[in-house]
Amino acid sequence: MTKDLIEKSLTALAPVGSLDAYIAAAYGVPVLAAEEEQRLAIRYREENDVEAARKLALHNLRFVVQVARGYLGYGLALGDLVQEGNIGLLKAIKRFDPAIGVRLVSFAVHWIRAEIHEFIIRNWRIVKVATTKAQRKLFFNLRGKKKRLGWMNREEVERVAKDLDVKPEEVLEMESRLNGREVSFDRQPGDDGEHHVAPADYLKNEDAQTDPAHSLEQAQWNEYRHGQLLEAMGHLDARSLEIIKTRWLSDDKTTLQQLAKRYKVSPERIRQIESQAIGQLRNTIAGS
């Protein structure tokens, strides 16, 4: 995928207008079956079919949104996080090898997270360095007020504080923030050859309790199993279906005695019908 094609794809994928409408549209695109995803991935890899790559991207937008939502605690707009995640998705599609035998989302989640991480790191100082009116005033004026390089002495701190009508403690805090050195996002070897702690080790998905790839796969699997259950329930007769719904799918569960009275049979007969219906559902799902 060339740079121009990536940019064109991003234009098509970027959230425009209402973010809610974009997210609804992303979730409205169905998840690809494994066989179809494999076919499209092979077409793109072997034939450089850009249309196949576009379809792979569109059918995985929901996963980008899901990952991006996990990073809302960093003070950045969800739309921006989604756009960066989309870049990661496109990069993943470019590198995805269908012969690996895994779903695209499992491979792509690393690239999606990496792009979002880099975006957060690039904007971290801008977001956090000046959050109050006094801090913003210092941020834009402190460098010009300093008469020399290096740290200010107490006299200079008090002079700047008086000039800008802020507290000396705020001047010292802003000077510390502005002089704080940048830290590499990834682990870098130290003088001893060891890799030490880096921001990437702390920048976690705050909402997810498990690996995002596992969470996304689990969500997709749950959706598939839910569809199987609904299809299997369509094969039950009306009475069996009603018993299953009221006994297993209702918040206010109905007792065997209540159902026995409704259908004018014994509670044991209701239990037998329930057991048979559950067995039928299992057989239908297992055979699908």
C-alpha positions as CSV (number, residue, x, y, z in Angstrom):
1,M,0.0,0.0,0.0
2,T,1.7,3.3,-1.1
3,K,1.7,6.4,0.9
4,D,-0.9,8.0,-1.3
5,L,-3.2,5.1,-1.0
6,I,-2.8,5.1,2.8
7,E,-3.7,8.8,2.9
8,K,-6.7,8.3,0.6
9,S,-7.9,5.4,2.8
10,L,-7.5,7.6,5.9
11,T,-9.7,10.2,4.4
12,A,-12.4,7.6,3.9
13,L,-11.9,6.2,7.4
14,A,-11.5,9.4,9.3
15,P,-14.4,10.4,11.6
16,V,-16.3,13.3,10.0
17,G,-19.4,15.2,11.3
18,S,-20.9,13.5,14.3
19,L,-18.5,11.1,16.1
20,D,-21.5,9.2,17.4
21,A,-22.7,8.7,13.8
22,Y,-19.2,7.5,12.8
23,I,-19.1,5.0,15.6
24,A,-22.6,3.8,14.8
25,A,-21.6,3.3,11.2
26,A,-18.4,1.5,12.2
27,Y,-20.4,-1.0,14.4
28,G,-22.9,-1.3,11.6
29,V,-20.4,-2.9,9.3
30,P,-20.5,-6.7,10.1
31,V,-17.5,-8.7,11.2
32,L,-16.0,-10.7,8.4
33,A,-16.2,-14.5,8.5
34,A,-12.7,-16.0,8.9
35,E,-12.9,-17.5,5.3
36,E,-13.8,-14.2,3.7
37,E,-11.1,-12.3,5.7
38,Q,-8.5,-14.9,4.6
39,R,-9.6,-14.5,0.9
40,L,-9.3,-10.7,1.0
41,A,-6.0,-10.8,2.8
42,I,-4.6,-13.2,0.2
43,R,-5.9,-11.0,-2.6
44,Y,-4.2,-7.9,-1.2
45,R,-0.9,-9.7,-0.3
46,E,-0.6,-11.5,-3.7
47,E,-2.3,-9.1,-6.1
48,N,-1.9,-5.8,-4.3
49,D,-5.7,-5.4,-4.5
50,V,-6.4,-2.1,-2.7
51,E,-10.1,-2.7,-2.7
52,A,-9.5,-5.9,-0.7
53,A,-7.4,-3.9,1.8
54,R,-10.2,-1.3,2.0
55,K,-12.8,-3.9,2.8
56,L,-10.5,-5.4,5.5
57,A,-10.2,-2.0,7.1
58,L,-13.9,-1.1,7.0
59,H,-14.9,-4.4,8.5
60,N,-12.4,-3.9,11.4
61,L,-13.2,-0.3,12.3
62,R,-15.3,-1.3,15.3
63,F,-12.3,-2.9,16.9
64,V,-10.3,0.4,16.5
65,V,-13.1,2.2,18.3
66,Q,-13.1,-0.4,21.0
67,V,-9.4,-0.1,21.6
68,A,-9.4,3.7,21.4
69,R,-12.1,4.0,24.1
70,G,-9.6,2.4,26.5
71,Y,-7.4,5.5,26.4
72,L,-9.9,8.2,27.2
73,G,-8.2,8.9,30.6
74,Y,-5.3,10.7,29.0
75,G,-7.3,13.9,28.2
76,L,-7.4,13.5,24.4
77,A,-10.4,13.5,22.2
78,L,-11.8,10.1,21.2
79,G,-12.0,11.1,17.5
80,D,-8.3,11.8,17.5
81,L,-7.5,8.5,19.2
82,V,-9.7,6.7,16.6
83,Q,-7.9,8.4,13.7
84,E,-4.6,7.3,15.0
85,G,-5.9,3.8,15.6
86,N,-7.0,3.7,12.0
87,I,-3.5,4.5,10.9
88,G,-2.3,1.5,12.9
89,L,-5.0,-0.7,11.4
90,L,-3.9,0.2,7.8
91,K,-0.2,-0.4,8.7
92,A,-1.2,-3.8,10.1
93,I,-3.2,-4.7,7.0
94,K,-0.1,-3.9,4.9
95,R,2.0,-6.3,7.0
96,F,-0.5,-9.0,7.7
97,D,0.3,-12.5,6.4
98,P,-2.8,-14.7,6.2
99,A,-0.6,-17.8,6.3
100,I,0.1,-17.1,10.0
101,G,-3.3,-18.6,10.7
102,V,-4.7,-15.9,13.1
103,R,-7.5,-13.4,12.6
104,L,-6.5,-9.9,11.4
105,V,-7.7,-8.2,14.7
106,S,-5.3,-10.3,16.7
107,F,-2.4,-9.1,14.6
108,A,-3.6,-5.6,14.2
109,V,-4.2,-4.7,17.8
110,H,-0.5,-4.3,18.4
111,W,-0.3,-1.7,15.6
112,I,-3.5,0.1,16.6
113,R,-2.2,0.4,20.2
114,A,1.3,1.5,19.0
115,E,-0.1,4.4,17.0
116,I,-2.4,5.5,19.8
117,H,0.6,5.3,22.3
118,E,2.8,7.4,20.0
119,F,0.0,10.0,19.6
120,I,-0.5,10.2,23.4
121,I,3.3,10.6,24.0
122,R,3.5,13.3,21.3
123,N,0.7,15.2,22.9
124,W,1.4,14.4,26.6
125,R,3.5,17.5,27.3
126,I,1.0,19.8,25.4
127,V,-1.9,18.4,27.4
128,K,-0.3,18.3,30.8
129,V,2.3,21.1,30.9
130,A,-0.2,24.0,31.2
131,T,-3.6,23.2,32.6
132,T,-4.5,26.4,34.6
133,K,-4.6,30.1,33.6
134,A,-1.4,30.8,35.6
135,Q,0.4,27.9,34.1
136,R,-0.6,28.9,30.5
137,K,0.6,32.4,31.2
138,L,4.0,31.0,32.4
139,F,4.2,28.5,29.6
140,F,4.0,31.2,26.9
141,N,6.1,33.9,28.8
142,L,8.7,32.2,31.0
143,R,11.3,31.5,28.3
144,G,11.2,35.1,27.3
145,K,11.5,36.4,30.8
146,K,14.6,34.3,31.6
147,K,17.8,36.4,31.2
148,R,20.2,33.4,30.9
149,L,20.3,29.7,30.3
150,G,20.1,27.3,33.1
151,W,18.0,27.3,36.3
152,M,16.8,30.6,37.8
153,N,17.9,31.7,41.2
154,R,15.6,32.9,43.9
155,E,15.8,36.6,42.9
156,E,14.9,35.8,39.3
157,V,12.0,33.6,40.3
158,E,10.5,36.4,42.4
159,R,11.0,38.9,39.7
160,V,9.3,36.8,37.1
161,A,6.5,36.0,39.6
162,K,5.9,39.7,40.2
163,D,6.0,40.5,36.4
164,L,3.5,37.9,35.6
165,D,1.4,38.2,38.7
166,V,1.7,34.6,39.8
167,K,3.2,32.8,42.8
168,P,6.9,32.0,43.0
169,E,6.0,28.3,43.5
170,E,4.2,28.3,40.2
171,V,7.2,29.8,38.4
172,L,9.4,27.0,39.9
173,E,6.9,24.3,38.9
174,M,6.6,25.5,35.3
175,E,10.4,25.9,35.0
176,S,10.7,22.3,36.1
177,R,8.1,21.1,33.6
178,L,9.7,23.1,30.7
179,N,13.2,21.8,31.5
180,G,12.1,18.2,32.0
181,R,13.9,16.0,29.5
182,E,12.0,13.9,27.0
183,V,12.0,10.2,27.6
184,S,12.1,7.6,24.8
185,F,8.8,5.8,24.3
186,D,10.5,2.5,23.9
187,R,13.0,0.8,26.2
188,Q,16.5,1.9,25.5
189,P,19.7,0.1,26.7
190,G,21.6,1.9,29.5
191,D,25.3,2.1,30.0
192,D,25.2,-1.3,31.6
193,G,23.6,-2.8,28.5
194,E,20.3,-3.4,30.4
195,H,16.9,-2.2,29.2
196,H,15.4,0.1,31.7
197,V,11.8,1.3,32.4
198,A,10.2,3.5,29.7
199,P,6.8,5.2,29.3
200,A,5.6,2.2,27.2
201,D,5.8,0.1,30.3
202,Y,3.3,2.3,32.1
203,L,1.0,3.4,29.2
204,K,-1.7,0.7,29.6
205,N,-5.2,0.4,28.4
206,E,-6.9,1.6,31.6
207,D,-10.3,0.0,31.0
208,A,-9.2,-3.4,29.8
209,Q,-8.3,-6.0,32.3
210,T,-6.9,-8.4,29.7
211,D,-4.9,-8.3,26.6
212,P,-6.9,-6.3,24.0
213,A,-6.4,-8.9,21.3
214,H,-8.0,-11.5,23.6
215,S,-10.9,-9.1,24.6
216,L,-11.7,-8.4,20.9
217,E,-11.6,-12.0,19.9
218,Q,-13.8,-12.9,22.9
219,A,-16.3,-10.2,22.0
220,Q,-16.4,-11.5,18.4
221,W,-16.8,-15.1,19.6
222,N,-19.7,-14.1,22.0
223,E,-21.5,-12.3,19.2
224,Y,-21.1,-15.4,17.0
225,R,-22.4,-17.7,19.8
226,H,-25.4,-15.4,20.5
227,G,-26.3,-15.6,16.8
228,Q,-26.2,-19.4,17.0
229,L,-28.4,-19.5,20.1
230,L,-31.0,-17.2,18.4
231,E,-31.0,-19.4,15.3
232,A,-31.4,-22.6,17.4
233,M,-34.3,-21.1,19.4
234,G,-36.1,-20.6,16.1
235,H,-36.4,-24.4,15.8
236,L,-38.3,-24.8,19.1
237,D,-42.0,-25.1,19.3
238,A,-43.9,-22.3,20.9
239,R,-44.4,-23.9,24.3
240,S,-40.8,-25.0,24.6
241,L,-39.6,-21.6,23.5
242,E,-41.8,-19.9,26.1
243,I,-40.5,-22.2,28.9
244,I,-36.9,-21.5,28.0
245,K,-37.4,-17.8,27.8
246,T,-39.3,-17.5,31.1
247,R,-37.0,-20.0,32.9
248,W,-33.6,-18.9,31.6
249,L,-33.8,-15.5,29.8
250,S,-36.0,-13.5,32.0
251,D,-34.9,-11.3,34.9
252,D,-38.1,-12.4,36.8
253,K,-37.8,-16.1,36.4
254,T,-41.0,-18.2,36.4
255,T,-41.2,-21.3,38.6
256,L,-42.1,-24.8,37.4
257,Q,-45.3,-24.6,39.5
258,Q,-46.3,-21.3,37.7
259,L,-45.7,-22.8,34.3
260,A,-47.5,-26.0,35.3
261,K,-50.5,-24.0,36.2
262,R,-50.4,-22.0,33.0
263,Y,-50.2,-25.1,30.7
264,K,-52.3,-27.3,33.0
265,V,-49.7,-30.0,33.4
266,S,-47.6,-31.3,36.2
267,P,-44.4,-29.5,37.3
268,E,-42.5,-32.7,36.4
269,R,-43.8,-32.4,32.8
270,I,-42.6,-28.8,32.6
271,R,-39.2,-30.0,33.8
272,Q,-39.1,-32.7,31.1
273,I,-40.1,-30.2,28.3
274,E,-37.4,-27.8,29.6
275,S,-34.7,-30.5,29.6
276,Q,-35.7,-31.7,26.1
277,A,-35.6,-28.1,24.8
278,I,-32.1,-27.5,26.2
279,G,-30.9,-30.7,24.7
280,Q,-32.4,-29.7,21.3
281,L,-30.6,-26.3,21.5
282,R,-27.3,-28.0,22.3
283,N,-27.7,-30.4,19.4
284,T,-28.6,-27.6,17.0
285,I,-25.7,-25.4,18.0
286,A,-23.3,-28.3,17.9
287,G,-24.4,-29.2,14.4
288,S,-24.2,-25.7,13.0
